Amino acid sequence: MATDPLLAVAVDTNDHAAVDFPTASPGLPGRLWAISDLHLSYKTNREELQKLLPRPNDGLILCGDIGESPDHLHEAFTKATACFKQVFWAPGNHELYTLPTQRHSGLRGEKKYEECVEIAREYGVKTPEDDFVLWQGEGGPCIIAPIFTLYDYSFRPDDVKLEDALDWAREKDIEATDEHLLHPDPYSSRIEWCNALLARTEHRLSAAVASNPGVQLIIVGHWPLRHDLVKLPNVPRFSLWCGTKKTTDWHKKFNAKVVVSGHLHIRRTDWIDGTRFEEVSLGYPRQWQECMDRGLDVNDLLREILPGPEEPPLEQRATRWRRYG
């Protein structure tokens, strides 16, 4: 009898043993794919999403920055869940924006995030607020763990103090839109919100590892876990808004087989300490225009997470730039 590749893993905050809950319909073992930064405010990207082909036994990770509005989430989740057996989502900064037109009536901060989670749950999409899932398809078993971490401005040179960080970026005319549209309510700052998220996420990941000894994690978040993976040749000081150094060792601490992220709009694969790191952005239309010119579409730009490639020999573990997917 075929086994269902997807089982919910109940991660109890009291660190009791995990409990597995089979999903409704067993199917052939599938593959796990990922893409991020769909940015559906762009017509080209909305049209591209509709080209997504069915993979009924597979799973799909949407790793943040689907868009800025509930309509963008509805559109993405409608299409993704129609094509894939299970969909996983982690928020990016764009989902959390309160747009100028919503200044007086729109949700802000944590409430905006909660709205996104509720939309995802309407479609059965797994979020950082849900039980982690045990993947038993190809490349498994692995625990798929969507996370939400934000950033704390620590991705900066050692000689730049925190209080000088924004001025340091602005010296090169760099300032993230987040400074105006991503509100930390009810926290006093994005740093405070980030710290609260990190504490909660560490606890959940620790519980998952303790409850499932020997099972590796697929850590899924929008922001890169490591500063050394943030290479932005055109806007290097944008690194301030790209993560936190407090997650540098999470791939080792939480037994990660693969870490999936987006945000940078620079597709790449890296190997560090035996863990594969995948940046899986689509990006703005101009950033993947060369792919379109070559006749590639969104299906070509999906990244295979599981089973994925074999770990290369040590001498071949340089960054693999994914210019064409």
C-alpha positions as CSV (number, residue, x, y, z in Angstrom):
1,M,0.0,0.0,0.0
2,A,1.3,3.5,-0.9
3,T,2.1,5.7,2.0
4,D,1.0,9.3,2.3
5,P,4.0,11.6,2.0
6,L,2.5,14.2,4.3
7,L,1.7,13.7,8.0
8,A,1.1,16.4,10.5
9,V,3.6,16.5,13.4
10,A,2.1,17.9,16.5
11,V,4.8,19.9,18.2
12,D,3.7,20.3,21.8
13,T,5.0,23.4,23.5
14,N,5.3,21.3,26.7
15,D,7.8,19.0,24.9
16,H,5.6,15.9,25.0
17,A,6.1,13.2,22.4
18,A,5.1,14.1,18.8
19,V,1.8,12.6,17.5
20,D,1.3,11.8,13.8
21,F,-2.0,12.4,12.1
22,P,-2.4,10.9,8.6
23,T,-3.9,13.1,5.9
24,A,-7.1,12.0,4.2
25,S,-6.0,10.3,1.0
26,P,-2.8,8.3,0.5
27,G,-1.0,8.8,-2.8
28,L,2.3,8.0,-4.5
29,P,5.4,9.4,-2.8
30,G,5.9,12.9,-4.3
31,R,8.6,15.6,-4.6
32,L,8.8,18.8,-2.7
33,W,9.3,22.1,-4.6
34,A,9.7,25.7,-3.6
35,I,9.4,29.3,-5.0
36,S,9.2,32.7,-3.3
37,D,8.8,36.3,-4.1
38,L,6.0,35.9,-6.6
39,H,5.1,39.6,-6.2
40,L,1.6,39.4,-7.6
41,S,1.2,43.1,-7.7
42,Y,2.9,42.8,-11.2
43,K,0.6,41.7,-14.0
44,T,3.3,39.6,-15.6
45,N,3.8,37.6,-12.5
46,R,0.0,37.1,-12.0
47,E,-0.2,35.8,-15.5
48,E,2.8,33.5,-14.9
49,L,1.2,32.0,-11.8
50,Q,-1.7,30.8,-13.9
51,K,0.7,28.7,-15.9
52,L,1.5,26.5,-12.9
53,L,1.0,22.9,-13.9
54,P,-0.6,20.2,-11.7
55,R,1.7,18.0,-9.7
56,P,-1.0,16.2,-7.6
57,N,1.4,14.0,-5.5
58,D,3.9,16.8,-4.8
59,G,4.2,19.5,-2.2
60,L,5.0,23.2,-2.8
61,I,6.6,25.8,-0.5
62,L,5.7,29.4,-1.0
63,C,8.5,31.2,0.8
64,G,7.1,34.7,1.3
65,D,6.4,37.9,-0.6
66,I,3.4,36.6,-2.5
67,G,2.1,40.2,-2.5
68,E,0.8,43.0,-0.4
69,S,-3.0,42.3,-0.3
70,P,-5.4,39.6,0.8
71,D,-6.4,39.3,-2.9
72,H,-2.8,38.3,-3.7
73,L,-2.9,35.6,-1.1
74,H,-6.2,34.2,-2.3
75,E,-5.0,34.1,-5.9
76,A,-1.8,32.3,-5.0
77,F,-3.3,29.8,-2.6
78,T,-6.2,29.1,-5.0
79,K,-3.9,28.1,-7.8
80,A,-1.2,26.4,-5.7
81,T,-3.7,24.2,-3.8
82,A,-5.3,23.2,-7.1
83,C,-2.0,22.0,-8.4
84,F,-0.3,20.5,-5.4
85,K,-1.2,18.0,-2.7
86,Q,0.0,20.2,0.1
87,V,1.2,23.8,0.2
88,F,3.4,25.5,2.8
89,W,3.7,29.2,3.4
90,A,6.0,31.5,5.4
91,P,5.4,35.3,5.4
92,G,7.7,37.8,3.8
93,N,7.9,41.5,4.5
94,H,5.5,42.4,1.7
95,E,2.6,40.4,3.2
96,L,3.0,42.5,6.3
97,Y,2.7,45.9,4.6
98,T,0.0,48.3,5.6
99,L,-0.4,50.3,2.4
100,P,-0.9,54.1,2.4
101,T,-4.5,53.6,1.3
102,Q,-5.0,51.5,4.5
103,R,-3.3,54.0,6.8
104,H,-6.4,54.7,8.9
105,S,-8.4,51.5,8.6
106,G,-5.9,48.7,7.7
107,L,-4.5,46.1,10.0
108,R,-0.9,46.6,11.3
109,G,1.9,44.4,12.5
110,E,0.9,41.2,14.3
111,K,-2.8,41.7,13.4
112,K,-1.8,41.8,9.7
113,Y,0.2,38.7,10.0
114,E,-2.7,36.9,11.7
115,E,-5.0,37.9,8.9
116,C,-2.6,36.3,6.4
117,V,-2.5,33.1,8.5
118,E,-6.3,32.9,8.5
119,I,-6.4,33.2,4.8
120,A,-3.9,30.4,4.4
121,R,-5.9,28.2,6.6
122,E,-9.0,28.7,4.5
123,Y,-7.1,26.7,1.8
124,G,-5.4,24.2,4.1
125,V,-2.0,25.8,3.6
126,K,0.4,25.2,6.4
127,T,1.8,28.3,8.1
128,P,4.3,29.0,10.9
129,E,1.4,28.8,13.3
130,D,0.4,25.2,12.4
131,D,1.8,21.9,13.4
132,F,4.9,20.9,11.5
133,V,4.5,18.2,8.8
134,L,6.4,15.0,8.4
135,W,7.3,14.5,4.8
136,Q,7.5,10.9,3.8
137,G,7.8,11.4,0.0
138,E,11.0,11.3,-2.0
139,G,14.0,12.5,0.1
140,G,12.1,11.9,3.4
141,P,11.4,11.4,6.1
142,C,11.9,15.1,7.0
143,I,10.0,17.6,9.1
144,I,8.8,20.6,7.1
145,A,9.0,23.6,9.4
146,P,7.8,27.0,8.2
147,I,9.1,29.8,10.3
148,F,8.7,33.6,10.7
149,T,11.7,35.5,12.1
150,L,11.9,39.1,10.6
151,Y,15.3,40.9,11.1
152,D,17.1,43.0,13.6
153,Y,19.6,45.1,11.6
154,S,22.5,42.9,12.7
155,F,23.5,42.1,9.0
156,R,25.9,45.0,9.0
157,P,29.7,45.5,9.3
158,D,31.2,45.0,12.8
159,D,32.3,48.6,13.0
160,V,28.8,50.0,12.4
161,K,26.9,50.4,15.6
162,L,23.2,49.5,15.8
163,E,22.2,53.1,16.4
164,D,24.1,54.2,13.3
165,A,22.9,51.4,11.0
166,L,20.1,53.2,9.2
167,D,22.3,56.2,8.6
168,W,24.9,53.9,7.2
169,A,22.5,52.5,4.7
170,R,21.1,55.9,3.8
171,E,24.6,57.1,3.0
172,K,24.2,55.1,-0.2
173,D,20.5,56.1,-0.7
174,I,19.3,52.7,0.6
175,E,16.2,52.4,2.7
176,A,13.8,49.6,2.7
177,T,10.1,50.3,2.2
178,D,9.6,48.4,5.4
179,E,10.6,51.5,7.3
180,H,7.4,53.1,6.2
181,L,4.9,50.2,5.6
182,L,5.9,47.3,7.9
183,H,4.6,48.3,11.4
184,P,5.6,46.3,14.5
185,D,2.4,46.8,16.5
186,P,1.9,45.8,19.3
187,Y,5.7,45.8,19.7
188,S,7.7,49.0,20.1
189,S,10.0,48.1,17.2
190,R,10.7,45.6,14.5
191,I,13.7,44.5,16.6
192,E,11.5,43.7,19.6
193,W,9.1,41.8,17.4
194,C,12.0,39.9,15.8
195,N,13.3,38.9,19.2
196,A,9.9,37.6,20.3
197,L,9.5,35.6,17.1
198,L,13.0,34.1,17.5
199,A,12.3,33.0,21.1
200,R,9.1,31.3,20.1
201,T,10.5,29.8,16.9
202,E,13.6,28.4,18.7
203,H,11.3,26.7,21.2
204,R,9.2,25.1,18.5
205,L,12.2,23.9,16.5
206,S,13.8,22.5,19.6
207,A,10.6,20.6,20.5
208,A,10.4,19.2,16.9
209,V,14.0,17.9,17.1
210,A,13.6,16.5,20.6
211,S,10.4,14.7,19.7
212,N,11.7,13.2,16.4
213,P,15.2,12.1,17.0
214,G,17.2,11.4,13.9
215,V,14.7,13.1,11.6
216,Q,16.1,16.1,9.7
217,L,14.2,19.4,9.3
218,I,13.4,21.4,6.2
219,I,13.5,25.0,7.6
220,V,11.4,27.3,5.5
221,G,11.5,31.1,6.0
222,H,11.6,34.2,4.0
223,W,14.8,35.8,5.4
224,P,18.2,34.1,5.0
225,L,19.5,32.5,8.2
226,R,23.1,33.6,7.6
227,H,24.7,36.9,6.8
228,D,27.3,35.2,4.6
229,L,24.6,34.2,2.2
230,V,23.5,37.8,1.6
231,K,25.3,38.9,-1.6
232,L,23.7,42.0,-3.1
233,P,26.2,43.5,-5.5
234,N,24.0,46.4,-6.5
235,V,22.6,47.3,-3.1
236,P,25.0,45.8,-0.5
237,R,23.7,47.9,2.4
238,F,20.2,46.5,1.9
239,S,21.6,43.7,4.0
240,L,20.2,45.4,7.1
241,W,16.7,44.2,6.3
242,C,17.8,40.6,5.3
243,G,17.9,38.7,8.6
244,T,19.5,38.3,12.0
245,K,22.8,36.9,13.1
246,K,21.0,35.1,15.9
247,T,20.0,32.4,13.4
248,T,23.5,31.8,12.0
249,D,23.9,28.3,13.6
250,W,20.2,27.2,13.3
251,H,21.0,24.8,10.5
252,K,23.3,22.8,12.8
253,K,21.3,23.4,16.0
254,F,18.1,22.1,14.5
255,N,19.5,19.3,12.3
256,A,18.4,20.9,9.0
257,K,18.8,19.0,5.8
258,V,17.7,22.0,3.7
259,V,17.1,25.6,4.5
260,V,14.8,27.4,2.1
261,S,14.6,31.2,1.8
262,G,13.8,34.0,-0.5
263,H,13.9,37.8,-0.2
264,L,17.1,38.5,-2.1
265,H,15.8,38.0,-5.6
266,I,19.1,36.3,-6.4
267,R,18.6,32.5,-6.9
268,R,21.4,30.3,-5.6
269,T,22.3,27.0,-3.9
270,D,24.9,26.7,-1.2
271,W,26.3,23.9,1.0
272,I,27.4,24.7,4.5
273,D,28.2,22.1,7.2
274,G,26.4,19.5,5.2
275,T,23.2,21.5,4.9
276,R,21.9,22.7,1.6
277,F,20.7,26.3,1.5
278,E,18.3,27.3,-1.3
279,E,17.3,30.8,-2.3
280,V,14.2,30.3,-4.5
281,S,13.0,33.8,-5.5
282,L,11.1,34.5,-8.7
283,G,11.4,38.3,-8.2
284,Y,10.1,41.3,-10.2
285,P,9.6,40.7,-13.9
286,R,12.7,42.6,-14.9
287,Q,14.8,40.3,-12.7
288,W,13.7,37.1,-14.5
289,Q,13.3,38.6,-18.0
290,E,16.2,36.6,-19.2
291,C,14.4,33.4,-18.2
292,M,11.3,34.5,-20.2
293,D,13.5,35.4,-23.2
294,R,14.8,31.8,-23.1
295,G,11.2,30.5,-23.1
296,L,11.2,29.5,-19.5
297,D,8.2,29.8,-17.3
298,V,7.2,29.5,-13.6
299,N,7.3,25.7,-13.8
300,D,11.0,25.8,-14.9
301,L,11.8,28.1,-11.9
302,L,10.4,25.9,-9.3
303,R,13.3,24.6,-7.2
304,E,13.3,20.9,-6.2
305,I,13.9,20.7,-2.5
306,L,13.3,17.0,-2.0
307,P,14.8,14.7,-3.0
308,G,17.1,17.4,-4.4
309,P,20.7,16.9,-5.5
310,E,23.2,14.8,-3.7
311,E,25.7,16.6,-1.6
312,P,28.7,17.4,-3.8
313,P,32.3,16.6,-2.9
314,L,34.0,19.2,-0.7
315,E,35.9,20.8,-3.6
316,Q,32.7,21.3,-5.6
317,R,30.7,23.1,-2.9
318,A,31.0,26.6,-4.3
319,T,27.8,28.6,-4.7
320,R,25.7,27.5,-7.6
321,W,24.1,30.6,-9.0
322,R,20.6,29.9,-10.4
323,R,20.4,32.6,-13.1
324,Y,18.0,30.5,-15.2
325,G,16.3,28.7,-12.3
